[in-house]
Amino acid sequence: MFRHVVMFIWADDVDDDHIAAAGHALDTLPAKIDTIRSYVHGRDAGLGPTNANYVLVADFDDVDGFATYRDHPDHVAVVRQYFAKHTAQRMAVQHHVD
Amino acid sequence: MFRHVVMFIWADDVDDDHIAAAGHALDTLPAKIDTIRSYVHGRDAGLGPTNANYVLVADFDDVDGFATYRDHPDHVAVVRQYFAKHTAQRMAVQHHVD
């Protein structure tokens, strides 16, 4: 299995409606990108004062499955509309899982 | 389910031996902390030039299970020995999973 994890800190002008819409947009992707095996995301529960705001964990069979997702036009469109210019910080890791 | 995700960028003086030892130390925790339901971690595969270096995804039944883990002396000891002073940046999110 190959896992992609990404976290975001929203920009200051992002409101609850935007965050809800971003979540709904992400929810449409597993039906559109057939290399996605698991796709779990959500907004921070507010337990840690230094926490980031949103996280996504996406699993694929292999690196190629991840690359297909990363470059898929439907994924790119969601990133552009809801994340790219709306986040102050982004941190990502991909790794193999035994 | 309640999920905890944390990412790290290592400090400049962290070497491969330290990273391997940190991974082995994390691997000891599920046997010691009985609220852990799933515990998956690994080092970045190097696909993204701006990626962080290491990620952990830990699942619990609920917030209390996470809090037990967070405050457990064996977890705190691993954080102190392998992460606290050895990371340049840390980003975390906890969230409920339906």
N, CA and C atoms of all chains as a GROMACS GRO file, in nm:
protein
  588
    1MET      N    1   0.084  -0.119   0.000
    1MET     CA    2   0.000   0.000   0.000
    1MET      C    3   0.088   0.125   0.000
    2PHE      N    4   0.038   0.229  -0.059
    2PHE     CA    5   0.111   0.356  -0.061
    2PHE      C    6   0.016   0.464  -0.009
    3ARG      N    7   0.064   0.540   0.088
    3ARG     CA    8  -0.022   0.636   0.159
    3ARG      C    9   0.022   0.779   0.134
    4HIS      N   10  -0.075   0.863   0.114
    4HIS     CA   11  -0.054   1.008   0.099
    4HIS      C   12  -0.127   1.078   0.213
    5VAL      N   13  -0.055   1.161   0.288
    5VAL     CA   14  -0.115   1.238   0.397
    5VAL      C   15  -0.083   1.385   0.375
    6VAL      N   16  -0.184   1.468   0.387
    6VAL     CA   17  -0.161   1.612   0.368
    6VAL      C   18  -0.242   1.689   0.472
    7MET      N   19  -0.182   1.794   0.525
    7MET     CA   20  -0.246   1.880   0.626
    7MET      C   21  -0.244   2.023   0.578
    8PHE      N   22  -0.344   2.098   0.625
    8PHE     CA   23  -0.354   2.238   0.585
    8PHE      C   24  -0.383   2.328   0.705
    9ILE      N   25  -0.332   2.448   0.695
    9ILE     CA   26  -0.380   2.559   0.778
    9ILE      C   27  -0.448   2.656   0.681
   10TRP      N   28  -0.575   2.683   0.707
   10TRP     CA   29  -0.651   2.770   0.618
   10TRP      C   30  -0.600   2.913   0.623
   11ALA      N   31  -0.621   2.985   0.516
   11ALA     CA   32  -0.596   3.129   0.515
   11ALA      C   33  -0.698   3.198   0.607
   12ASP      N   34  -0.666   3.320   0.647
   12ASP     CA   35  -0.748   3.391   0.746
   12ASP      C   36  -0.891   3.415   0.700
   13ASP      N   37  -0.912   3.427   0.569
   13ASP     CA   38  -1.045   3.463   0.519
   13ASP      C   39  -1.134   3.342   0.491
   14VAL      N   40  -1.088   3.221   0.525
   14VAL     CA   41  -1.167   3.100   0.499
   14VAL      C   42  -1.271   3.084   0.610
   15ASP      N   43  -1.396   3.064   0.569
   15ASP     CA   44  -1.505   3.049   0.668
   15ASP      C   45  -1.560   2.906   0.669
   16ASP      N   46  -1.656   2.883   0.759
   16ASP     CA   47  -1.711   2.749   0.775
   16ASP      C   48  -1.775   2.697   0.646
   17ASP      N   49  -1.839   2.784   0.572
   17ASP     CA   50  -1.903   2.740   0.447
   17ASP      C   51  -1.798   2.689   0.348
   18HIS      N   52  -1.687   2.760   0.341
   18HIS     CA   53  -1.580   2.715   0.250
   18HIS      C   54  -1.527   2.579   0.293
   19ILE      N   55  -1.506   2.560   0.423
   19ILE     CA   56  -1.452   2.433   0.472
   19ILE      C   57  -1.549   2.318   0.444
   20ALA      N   58  -1.677   2.343   0.466
   20ALA     CA   59  -1.777   2.240   0.437
   20ALA      C   60  -1.779   2.207   0.288
   21ALA      N   61  -1.770   2.309   0.204
   21ALA     CA   62  -1.771   2.286   0.059
   21ALA      C   63  -1.646   2.211   0.015
   22ALA      N   64  -1.532   2.243   0.076
   22ALA     CA   65  -1.408   2.172   0.045
   22ALA      C   66  -1.422   2.023   0.079
   23GLY      N   67  -1.482   1.995   0.195
   23GLY     CA   68  -1.502   1.855   0.235
   23GLY      C   69  -1.594   1.782   0.138
   24HIS      N   70  -1.702   1.847   0.097
   24HIS     CA   71  -1.794   1.784   0.002
   24HIS      C   72  -1.726   1.760  -0.132
   25ALA      N   73  -1.642   1.855  -0.174
   25ALA     CA   74  -1.570   1.838  -0.301
   25ALA      C   75  -1.474   1.720  -0.294
   26LEU      N   76  -1.404   1.706  -0.181
   26LEU     CA   77  -1.316   1.590  -0.165
   26LEU      C   78  -1.396   1.460  -0.171
   27ASP      N   79  -1.515   1.461  -0.112
   27ASP     CA   80  -1.597   1.340  -0.109
   27ASP      C   81  -1.637   1.290  -0.248
   28THR      N   82  -1.633   1.379  -0.346
   28THR     CA   83  -1.670   1.336  -0.483
   28THR      C   84  -1.557   1.261  -0.552
   29LEU      N   85  -1.433   1.272  -0.502
   29LEU     CA   86  -1.318   1.221  -0.578
   29LEU      C   87  -1.305   1.069  -0.584
   30PRO      N   88  -1.332   0.995  -0.476
   30PRO     CA   89  -1.316   0.848  -0.487
   30PRO      C   90  -1.401   0.787  -0.598
   31ALA      N   91  -1.517   0.844  -0.627
   31ALA     CA   92  -1.600   0.789  -0.736
   31ALA      C   93  -1.544   0.825  -0.873
   32LYS      N   94  -1.456   0.924  -0.878
   32LYS     CA   95  -1.403   0.971  -1.006
   32LYS      C   96  -1.263   0.920  -1.038
   33ILE      N   97  -1.190   0.878  -0.934
   33ILE     CA   98  -1.049   0.839  -0.952
   33ILE      C   99  -1.035   0.697  -0.898
   34ASP      N  100  -1.022   0.602  -0.990
   34ASP     CA  101  -1.038   0.462  -0.948
   34ASP      C  102  -0.915   0.402  -0.882
   35THR      N  103  -0.807   0.478  -0.869
   35THR     CA  104  -0.691   0.424  -0.796
   35THR      C  105  -0.700   0.450  -0.645
   36ILE      N  106  -0.800   0.527  -0.601
   36ILE     CA  107  -0.817   0.555  -0.458
   36ILE      C  108  -0.874   0.431  -0.389
   37ARG      N  109  -0.806   0.382  -0.286
   37ARG     CA  110  -0.853   0.266  -0.209
   37ARG      C  111  -0.921   0.309  -0.080
   38SER      N  112  -0.871   0.415  -0.018
   38SER     CA  113  -0.932   0.470   0.104
   38SER      C  114  -0.908   0.619   0.104
   39TYR      N  115  -1.006   0.695   0.156
   39TYR     CA  116  -0.998   0.842   0.145
   39TYR      C  117  -1.069   0.898   0.267
   40VAL      N  118  -0.992   0.940   0.366
   40VAL     CA  119  -1.048   0.984   0.494
   40VAL      C  120  -0.996   1.124   0.524
   41HIS      N  121  -1.088   1.217   0.548
   41HIS     CA  122  -1.046   1.355   0.572
   41HIS      C  123  -1.138   1.420   0.674
   42GLY      N  124  -1.089   1.528   0.735
   42GLY     CA  125  -1.173   1.596   0.831
   42GLY      C  126  -1.105   1.716   0.892
   43ARG      N  127  -1.187   1.795   0.960
   43ARG     CA  128  -1.132   1.916   1.020
   43ARG      C  129  -1.097   1.893   1.165
   44ASP      N  130  -0.995   1.964   1.206
   44ASP     CA  131  -0.939   1.945   1.339
   44ASP      C  132  -1.043   1.965   1.450
   45ALA      N  133  -1.035   1.877   1.550
   45ALA     CA  134  -1.132   1.878   1.660
   45ALA      C  135  -1.104   1.986   1.764
   46GLY      N  136  -0.990   2.055   1.753
   46GLY     CA  137  -0.964   2.167   1.842
   46GLY      C  138  -0.905   2.131   1.977
   47LEU      N  139  -0.845   2.014   1.987
   47LEU     CA  140  -0.786   1.972   2.115
   47LEU      C  141  -0.650   2.037   2.140
   48GLY      N  142  -0.578   2.066   2.034
   48GLY     CA  143  -0.442   2.120   2.050
   48GLY      C  144  -0.433   2.262   2.000
   49PRO      N  145  -0.385   2.354   2.080
   49PRO     CA  146  -0.384   2.496   2.042
   49PRO      C  147  -0.293   2.524   1.923
   50THR      N  148  -0.194   2.438   1.898
   50THR     CA  149  -0.103   2.461   1.785
   50THR      C  150  -0.138   2.374   1.665
   51ASN      N  151  -0.251   2.306   1.669
   51ASN     CA  152  -0.286   2.215   1.561
   51ASN      C  153  -0.309   2.286   1.428
   52ALA      N  154  -0.290   2.209   1.319
   52ALA     CA  155  -0.335   2.253   1.189
   52ALA      C  156  -0.487   2.240   1.182
   53ASN      N  157  -0.547   2.268   1.066
   53ASN     CA  158  -0.693   2.279   1.056
   53ASN      C  159  -0.762   2.164   0.986
   54TYR      N  160  -0.692   2.097   0.893
   54TYR     CA  161  -0.760   1.996   0.811
   54TYR      C  162  -0.658   1.892   0.770
   55VAL      N  163  -0.702   1.766   0.763
   55VAL     CA  164  -0.612   1.658   0.721
   55VAL      C  165  -0.683   1.563   0.627
   56LEU      N  166  -0.606   1.508   0.534
   56LEU     CA  167  -0.654   1.405   0.443
   56LEU      C  168  -0.554   1.289   0.442
   57VAL      N  169  -0.607   1.167   0.457
   57VAL     CA  170  -0.525   1.046   0.444
   57VAL      C  171  -0.584   0.964   0.329
   58ALA      N  172  -0.503   0.942   0.225
   58ALA     CA  173  -0.549   0.872   0.105
   58ALA      C  174  -0.457   0.753   0.079
   59ASP      N  175  -0.518   0.636   0.056
   59ASP     CA  176  -0.440   0.514   0.033
   59ASP      C  177  -0.460   0.463  -0.110
   60PHE      N  178  -0.349   0.410  -0.164
   60PHE     CA  179  -0.344   0.358  -0.300
   60PHE      C  180  -0.270   0.224  -0.298
   61ASP      N  181  -0.281   0.149  -0.407
   61ASP     CA  182  -0.207   0.023  -0.412
   61ASP      C  183  -0.057   0.048  -0.420
   62ASP      N  184  -0.018   0.154  -0.491
   62ASP     CA  185   0.124   0.176  -0.516
   62ASP      C  186   0.148   0.322  -0.556
   63VAL      N  187   0.273   0.353  -0.580
   63VAL     CA  188   0.311   0.491  -0.616
   63VAL      C  189   0.236   0.536  -0.742
   64ASP      N  190   0.223   0.447  -0.839
   64ASP     CA  191   0.154   0.485  -0.962
   64ASP      C  192   0.009   0.524  -0.936
   65GLY      N  193  -0.056   0.454  -0.843
   65GLY     CA  194  -0.194   0.488  -0.808
   65GLY      C  195  -0.202   0.627  -0.748
   66PHE      N  196  -0.105   0.660  -0.663
   66PHE     CA  197  -0.098   0.795  -0.607
   66PHE      C  198  -0.074   0.898  -0.717
   67ALA      N  199   0.018   0.871  -0.807
   67ALA     CA  200   0.051   0.968  -0.914
   67ALA      C  201  -0.069   0.993  -1.004
   68THR      N  202  -0.146   0.886  -1.030
   68THR     CA  203  -0.268   0.903  -1.110
   68THR      C  204  -0.364   0.999  -1.041
   69TYR      N  205  -0.381   0.981  -0.910
   69TYR     CA  206  -0.466   1.071  -0.829
   69TYR      C  207  -0.412   1.213  -0.829
   70ARG      N  208  -0.285   1.226  -0.799
   70ARG     CA  209  -0.223   1.360  -0.788
   70ARG      C  210  -0.244   1.441  -0.914
   71ASP      N  211  -0.231   1.376  -1.030
   71ASP     CA  212  -0.235   1.447  -1.158
   71ASP      C  213  -0.374   1.444  -1.223
   72HIS      N  214  -0.471   1.380  -1.158
   72HIS     CA  215  -0.604   1.366  -1.219
   72HIS      C  216  -0.673   1.503  -1.227
   73PRO      N  217  -0.731   1.536  -1.341
   73PRO     CA  218  -0.792   1.669  -1.357
   73PRO      C  219  -0.899   1.700  -1.252
   74ASP      N  220  -0.976   1.601  -1.210
   74ASP     CA  221  -1.079   1.627  -1.108
   74ASP      C  222  -1.016   1.661  -0.973
   75HIS      N  223  -0.906   1.596  -0.941
   75HIS     CA  224  -0.833   1.629  -0.818
   75HIS      C  225  -0.771   1.768  -0.828
   76VAL      N  226  -0.707   1.794  -0.940
   76VAL     CA  227  -0.642   1.924  -0.960
   76VAL      C  228  -0.745   2.036  -0.949
   77ALA      N  229  -0.864   2.012  -1.003
   77ALA     CA  230  -0.970   2.115  -0.999
   77ALA      C  231  -1.013   2.144  -0.854
   78VAL      N  232  -1.026   2.039  -0.772
   78VAL     CA  233  -1.064   2.059  -0.632
   78VAL      C  234  -0.954   2.133  -0.556
   79VAL      N  235  -0.829   2.096  -0.582
   79VAL     CA  236  -0.717   2.166  -0.518
   79VAL      C  237  -0.721   2.314  -0.553
   80ARG      N  238  -0.741   2.342  -0.682
   80ARG     CA  239  -0.740   2.482  -0.726
   80ARG      C  240  -0.854   2.562  -0.665
   81GLN      N  241  -0.973   2.500  -0.661
   81GLN     CA  242  -1.091   2.575  -0.616
   81GLN      C  243  -1.094   2.593  -0.464
   82TYR      N  244  -1.051   2.492  -0.390
   82TYR     CA  245  -1.076   2.495  -0.245
   82TYR      C  246  -0.951   2.503  -0.158
   83PHE      N  247  -0.832   2.475  -0.215
   83PHE     CA  248  -0.714   2.468  -0.130
   83PHE      C  249  -0.603   2.565  -0.172
   84ALA      N  250  -0.566   2.565  -0.299
   84ALA     CA  251  -0.442   2.632  -0.340
   84ALA      C  252  -0.428   2.774  -0.286
   85LYS      N  253  -0.526   2.858  -0.313
   85LYS     CA  254  -0.515   2.999  -0.272
   85LYS      C  255  -0.584   3.024  -0.138
   86HIS      N  256  -0.634   2.919  -0.076
   86HIS     CA  257  -0.712   2.933   0.047
   86HIS      C  258  -0.642   2.876   0.169
   87THR      N  259  -0.516   2.837   0.152
   87THR     CA  260  -0.442   2.781   0.264
   87THR      C  261  -0.316   2.862   0.290
   88ALA      N  262  -0.289   2.883   0.419
   88ALA     CA  263  -0.169   2.957   0.459
   88ALA      C  264  -0.049   2.865   0.467
   89GLN      N  265  -0.074   2.738   0.496
   89GLN     CA  266   0.035   2.642   0.508
   89GLN      C  267  -0.014   2.504   0.468
   90ARG      N  268   0.075   2.426   0.408
   90ARG     CA  269   0.046   2.289   0.365
   90ARG      C  270   0.166   2.203   0.399
   91MET      N  271   0.141   2.083   0.450
   91MET     CA  272   0.249   1.989   0.477
   91MET      C  273   0.203   1.851   0.432
   92ALA      N  274   0.288   1.779   0.359
   92ALA     CA  275   0.250   1.648   0.305
   92ALA      C  276   0.362   1.547   0.324
   93VAL      N  277   0.322   1.421   0.335
   93VAL     CA  278   0.416   1.307   0.337
   93VAL      C  279   0.349   1.195   0.258
   94GLN      N  280   0.427   1.126   0.174
   94GLN     CA  281   0.383   0.999   0.116
   94GLN      C  282   0.478   0.890   0.162
   95HIS      N  283   0.422   0.773   0.193
   95HIS     CA  284   0.510   0.664   0.234
   95HIS      C  285   0.449   0.528   0.203
   96HIS      N  286   0.539   0.431   0.187
   96HIS     CA  287   0.499   0.292   0.170
   96HIS      C  288   0.451   0.236   0.303
   97VAL      N  289   0.347   0.153   0.297
   97VAL     CA  290   0.296   0.085   0.417
   97VAL      C  291   0.304  -0.064   0.391
   98ASP      N  292   0.367  -0.136   0.482
   98ASP     CA  293   0.380  -0.283   0.466
   98ASP      C  294   0.244  -0.352   0.481
   99MET      N  295  -1.490   0.655   1.542
   99MET     CA  296  -1.344   0.649   1.549
   99MET      C  297  -1.290   0.791   1.564
  100PHE      N  298  -1.177   0.801   1.629
  100PHE     CA  299  -1.111   0.930   1.645
  100PHE      C  300  -0.966   0.914   1.598
  101ARG      N  301  -0.924   1.002   1.508
  101ARG     CA  302  -0.794   0.988   1.441
  101ARG      C  303  -0.700   1.101   1.480
  102HIS      N  304  -0.577   1.064   1.504
  102HIS     CA  305  -0.468   1.158   1.531
  102HIS      C  306  -0.364   1.144   1.420
  103VAL      N  307  -0.332   1.256   1.356
  103VAL     CA  308  -0.230   1.256   1.251
  103VAL      C  309  -0.125   1.360   1.286
  104VAL      N  310   0.000   1.322   1.277
  104VAL     CA  311   0.108   1.417   1.307
  104VAL      C  312   0.221   1.399   1.206
  105MET      N  313   0.278   1.510   1.164
  105MET     CA  314   0.389   1.512   1.069
  105MET      C  315   0.506   1.588   1.127
  106PHE      N  316   0.625   1.548   1.083
  106PHE     CA  317   0.746   1.612   1.133
  106PHE      C  318   0.842   1.646   1.020
  107ILE      N  319   0.915   1.754   1.041
  107ILE     CA  320   1.037   1.780   0.965
  107ILE      C  321   1.152   1.767   1.066
  108TRP      N  322   1.244   1.678   1.037
  108TRP     CA  323   1.356   1.654   1.130
  108TRP      C  324   1.448   1.776   1.138
  109ALA      N  325   1.514   1.786   1.250
  109ALA     CA  326   1.621   1.885   1.263
  109ALA      C  327   1.738   1.845   1.173
  110ASP      N  328   1.825   1.942   1.145
  110ASP     CA  329   1.933   1.919   1.048
  110ASP      C  330   2.030   1.809   1.091
  111ASP      N  331   2.045   1.788   1.221
  111ASP     CA  332   2.146   1.692   1.267
  111ASP      C  333   2.091   1.550   1.283
  112VAL      N  334   1.968   1.526   1.241
  112VAL     CA  335   1.908   1.392   1.252
  112VAL      C  336   1.956   1.304   1.136
  113ASP      N  337   2.006   1.185   1.168
  113ASP     CA  338   2.057   1.095   1.065
  113ASP      C  339   1.967   0.971   1.051
  114ASP      N  340   2.004   0.886   0.955
  114ASP     CA  341   1.922   0.767   0.926
  114ASP      C  342   1.908   0.676   1.047
  115ASP      N  343   2.013   0.662   1.125
  115ASP     CA  344   2.005   0.577   1.244
  115ASP      C  345   1.901   0.629   1.342
  116HIS      N  346   1.899   0.758   1.361
  116HIS     CA  347   1.799   0.816   1.451
  116HIS      C  348   1.657   0.792   1.399
  117ILE      N  349   1.638   0.809   1.271
  117ILE     CA  350   1.503   0.791   1.213
  117ILE      C  351   1.459   0.645   1.227
  118ALA      N  352   1.552   0.552   1.203
  118ALA     CA  353   1.518   0.410   1.219
  118ALA      C  354   1.485   0.378   1.364
  119ALA      N  355   1.563   0.434   1.456
  119ALA     CA  356   1.538   0.411   1.600
  119ALA      C  357   1.404   0.471   1.642
  120ALA      N  358   1.371   0.587   1.589
  120ALA     CA  359   1.243   0.650   1.620
  120ALA      C  360   1.127   0.561   1.573
  121GLY      N  361   1.142   0.505   1.453
  121GLY     CA  362   1.038   0.416   1.400
  121GLY      C  363   1.022   0.292   1.487
  122HIS      N  364   1.135   0.233   1.529
  122HIS     CA  365   1.128   0.114   1.615
  122HIS      C  366   1.064   0.148   1.749
  123ALA      N  367   1.095   0.265   1.802
  123ALA     CA  368   1.036   0.307   1.931
  123ALA      C  369   0.885   0.323   1.918
  124LEU      N  370   0.841   0.384   1.808
  124LEU     CA  371   0.696   0.396   1.785
  124LEU      C  372   0.631   0.258   1.777
  125ASP      N  373   0.700   0.163   1.713
  125ASP     CA  374   0.643   0.029   1.697
  125ASP      C  375   0.617  -0.042   1.830
  126THR      N  376   0.684   0.001   1.936
  126THR     CA  377   0.663  -0.064   2.066
  126THR      C  378   0.535  -0.016   2.135
  127LEU      N  379   0.479   0.096   2.090
  127LEU     CA  380   0.371   0.160   2.167
  127LEU      C  381   0.235   0.088   2.160
  128PRO      N  382   0.193   0.034   2.045
  128PRO     CA  383   0.062  -0.033   2.046
  128PRO      C  384   0.051  -0.146   2.149
  129ALA      N  385   0.161  -0.215   2.178
  129ALA     CA  386   0.156  -0.322   2.278
  129ALA      C  387   0.150  -0.267   2.420
  130LYS      N  388   0.183  -0.140   2.436
  130LYS     CA  389   0.189  -0.081   2.570
  130LYS      C  390   0.068   0.007   2.603
  131ILE      N  391  -0.002   0.053   2.500
  131ILE     CA  392  -0.111   0.149   2.520
  131ILE      C  393  -0.236   0.089   2.456
  132ASP      N  394  -0.327   0.040   2.541
  132ASP     CA  395  -0.433  -0.046   2.488
  132ASP      C  396  -0.549   0.030   2.424
  133THR      N  397  -0.543   0.162   2.420
  133THR     CA  398  -0.648   0.236   2.347
  133THR      C  399  -0.614   0.254   2.198
  134ILE      N  400  -0.493   0.217   2.157
  134ILE     CA  401  -0.455   0.229   2.016
  134ILE      C  402  -0.524   0.120   1.934
  135ARG      N  403  -0.598   0.160   1.830
  135ARG     CA  404  -0.666   0.064   1.743
  135ARG      C  405  -0.587   0.039   1.614
  136SER      N  406  -0.522   0.144   1.565
  136SER     CA  407  -0.438   0.132   1.446
  136SER      C  408  -0.326   0.233   1.459
  137TYR      N  409  -0.208   0.198   1.408
  137TYR     CA  410  -0.091   0.283   1.430
  137TYR      C  411   0.002   0.263   1.311
  138VAL      N  412   0.000   0.357   1.219
  138VAL     CA  413   0.073   0.344   1.093
  138VAL      C  414   0.163   0.466   1.076
  139HIS      N  415   0.291   0.442   1.056
  139HIS     CA  416   0.384   0.554   1.044
  139HIS      C  417   0.493   0.520   0.944
  140GLY      N  418   0.560   0.624   0.895
  140GLY     CA  419   0.668   0.599   0.800
  140GLY      C  420   0.734   0.726   0.752
  141ARG      N  421   0.846   0.705   0.687
  141ARG     CA  422   0.920   0.821   0.640
  141ARG      C  423   0.887   0.851   0.495
  142ASP      N  424   0.896   0.977   0.464
  142ASP     CA  425   0.854   1.025   0.333
  142ASP      C  426   0.931   0.958   0.219
  143ALA      N  427   0.859   0.925   0.112
  143ALA     CA  428   0.917   0.853  -0.001
  143ALA      C  429   0.998   0.943  -0.094
  144GLY      N  430   0.992   1.074  -0.072
  144GLY     CA  431   1.077   1.164  -0.151
  144GLY      C  432   1.020   1.206  -0.285
  145LEU      N  433   0.888   1.193  -0.302
  145LEU     CA  434   0.828   1.232  -0.430
  145LEU      C  435   0.809   1.382  -0.443
  146GLY      N  436   0.789   1.451  -0.331
  146GLY     CA  437   0.760   1.594  -0.336
  146GLY      C  438   0.874   1.674  -0.275
  147PRO      N  439   0.927   1.771  -0.348
  147PRO     CA  440   1.043   1.845  -0.298
  147PRO      C  441   1.012   1.927  -0.173
  148THR      N  442   0.885   1.961  -0.152
  148THR     CA  443   0.850   2.041  -0.033
  148THR      C  444   0.790   1.954   0.078
  149ASN      N  445   0.795   1.822   0.064
  149ASN     CA  446   0.733   1.736   0.163
  149ASN      C  447   0.799   1.744   0.300
  150ALA      N  448   0.720   1.710   0.403
  150ALA     CA  449   0.775   1.685   0.535
  150ALA      C  450   0.846   1.549   0.534
  151ASN      N  451   0.899   1.506   0.649
  151ASN     CA  452   0.986   1.388   0.652
  151ASN      C  453   0.924   1.262   0.710
  152TYR      N  454   0.827   1.277   0.799
  152TYR     CA  455   0.775   1.160   0.870
  152TYR      C  456   0.630   1.186   0.909
  153VAL      N  457   0.549   1.079   0.903
  153VAL     CA  458   0.408   1.093   0.939
  153VAL      C  459   0.363   0.974   1.022
  154LEU      N  460   0.271   1.002   1.114
  154LEU     CA  461   0.207   0.898   1.196
  154LEU      C  462   0.056   0.919   1.190
  155VAL      N  463  -0.018   0.810   1.164
  155VAL     CA  464  -0.164   0.811   1.170
  155VAL      C  465  -0.206   0.709   1.275
  156ALA      N  466  -0.271   0.757   1.382
  156ALA     CA  467  -0.311   0.670   1.493
  156ALA      C  468  -0.462   0.681   1.513
  157ASP      N  469  -0.528   0.565   1.524
  157ASP     CA  470  -0.673   0.562   1.540
  157ASP      C  471  -0.712   0.507   1.677
  158PHE      N  472  -0.819   0.566   1.731
  158PHE     CA  473  -0.872   0.531   1.864
  158PHE      C  474  -1.024   0.521   1.854
  159ASP      N  475  -1.084   0.461   1.955
  159ASP     CA  476  -1.230   0.454   1.954
  159ASP      C  477  -1.293   0.593   1.969
  160ASP      N  478  -1.228   0.677   2.050
  160ASP     CA  479  -1.289   0.806   2.085
  160ASP      C  480  -1.181   0.901   2.137
  161VAL      N  481  -1.224   1.022   2.169
  161VAL     CA  482  -1.131   1.124   2.217
  161VAL      C  483  -1.058   1.077   2.343
  162ASP      N  484  -1.129   1.009   2.433
  162ASP     CA  485  -1.065   0.962   2.556
  162ASP      C  486  -0.952   0.865   2.525
  163GLY      N  487  -0.972   0.779   2.426
  163GLY     CA  488  -0.867   0.686   2.388
  163GLY      C  489  -0.743   0.759   2.338
  164PHE      N  490  -0.765   0.865   2.261
  164PHE     CA  491  -0.653   0.947   2.215
  164PHE      C  492  -0.584   1.015   2.333
  165ALA      N  493  -0.662   1.070   2.427
  165ALA     CA  494  -0.604   1.142   2.540
  165ALA      C  495  -0.520   1.047   2.627
  166THR      N  496  -0.569   0.923   2.642
  166THR     CA  497  -0.492   0.823   2.717
  166THR      C  498  -0.356   0.801   2.652
  167TYR      N  499  -0.356   0.788   2.520
  167TYR     CA  500  -0.232   0.771   2.443
  167TYR      C  501  -0.142   0.894   2.457
  168ARG      N  502  -0.198   1.011   2.434
  168ARG     CA  503  -0.121   1.136   2.434
  168ARG      C  504  -0.045   1.152   2.566
  169ASP      N  505  -0.112   1.118   2.676
  169ASP     CA  506  -0.056   1.142   2.809
  169ASP      C  507   0.014   1.019   2.868
  170HIS      N  508   0.015   0.908   2.795
  170HIS     CA  509   0.074   0.785   2.848
  170HIS      C  510   0.225   0.801   2.864
  171PRO      N  511   0.281   0.760   2.977
  171PRO     CA  512   0.425   0.779   3.001
  171PRO      C  513   0.514   0.714   2.895
  172ASP      N  514   0.474   0.601   2.841
  172ASP     CA  515   0.557   0.538   2.738
  172ASP      C  516   0.556   0.619   2.609
  173HIS      N  517   0.443   0.679   2.576
  173HIS     CA  518   0.437   0.767   2.460
  173HIS      C  519   0.518   0.894   2.483
  174VAL      N  520   0.500   0.953   2.600
  174VAL     CA  521   0.573   1.076   2.632
  174VAL      C  522   0.723   1.051   2.627
  175ALA      N  523   0.766   0.934   2.673
  175ALA     CA  524   0.910   0.902   2.672
  175ALA      C  525   0.964   0.893   2.529
  176VAL      N  526   0.887   0.833   2.439
  176VAL     CA  527   0.930   0.823   2.299
  176VAL      C  528   0.935   0.962   2.234
  177VAL      N  529   0.836   1.043   2.263
  177VAL     CA  530   0.836   1.180   2.209
  177VAL      C  531   0.960   1.254   2.256
  178ARG      N  532   0.987   1.244   2.386
  178ARG     CA  533   1.104   1.317   2.442
  178ARG      C  534   1.234   1.269   2.381
  179GLN      N  535   1.247   1.135   2.367
  179GLN     CA  536   1.376   1.082   2.322
  179GLN      C  537   1.400   1.101   2.173
  180TYR      N  538   1.296   1.088   2.094
  180TYR     CA  539   1.318   1.080   1.949
  180TYR      C  540   1.261   1.196   1.868
  181PHE      N  541   1.171   1.275   1.927
  181PHE     CA  542   1.104   1.377   1.847
  181PHE      C  543   1.124   1.519   1.902
  182ALA      N  544   1.097   1.541   2.029
  182ALA     CA  545   1.084   1.677   2.081
  182ALA      C  546   1.198   1.770   2.038
  183LYS      N  547   1.321   1.731   2.069
  183LYS     CA  548   1.434   1.820   2.040
  183LYS      C  549   1.498   1.786   1.906
  184HIS      N  550   1.439   1.692   1.834
  184HIS     CA  551   1.500   1.645   1.710
  184HIS      C  552   1.419   1.683   1.587
  185THR      N  553   1.318   1.765   1.606
  185THR     CA  554   1.235   1.806   1.492
  185THR      C  555   1.236   1.958   1.480
  186ALA      N  556   1.243   2.002   1.354
  186ALA     CA  557   1.242   2.145   1.325
  186ALA      C  558   1.100   2.198   1.315
  187GLN      N  559   1.007   2.108   1.275
  187GLN     CA  560   0.869   2.150   1.260
  187GLN      C  561   0.778   2.030   1.285
  188ARG      N  562   0.661   2.057   1.343
  188ARG     CA  563   0.561   1.956   1.374
  188ARG      C  564   0.424   2.013   1.339
  189MET      N  565   0.340   1.930   1.276
  189MET     CA  566   0.204   1.973   1.246
  189MET      C  567   0.111   1.856   1.278
  190ALA      N  568   0.002   1.882   1.349
  190ALA     CA  569  -0.090   1.775   1.391
  190ALA      C  570  -0.235   1.816   1.370
  191VAL      N  571  -0.318   1.715   1.344
  191VAL     CA  572  -0.464   1.731   1.339
  191VAL      C  573  -0.526   1.609   1.404
  192GLN      N  574  -0.629   1.631   1.486
  192GLN     CA  575  -0.713   1.520   1.532
  192GLN      C  576  -0.854   1.546   1.480
  193HIS      N  577  -0.921   1.437   1.439
  193HIS     CA  578  -1.059   1.456   1.393
  193HIS      C  579  -1.141   1.328   1.410
  194HIS      N  580  -1.270   1.348   1.421
  194HIS     CA  581  -1.365   1.238   1.427
  194HIS      C  582  -1.380   1.178   1.287
  195VAL      N  583  -1.394   1.046   1.281
  195VAL     CA  584  -1.417   0.976   1.155
  195VAL      C  585  -1.548   0.900   1.169
  196ASP      N  586  -1.639   0.921   1.074
  196ASP     CA  587  -1.769   0.852   1.081
  196ASP      C  588  -1.750   0.702   1.054
   0.00000   0.00000   0.00000
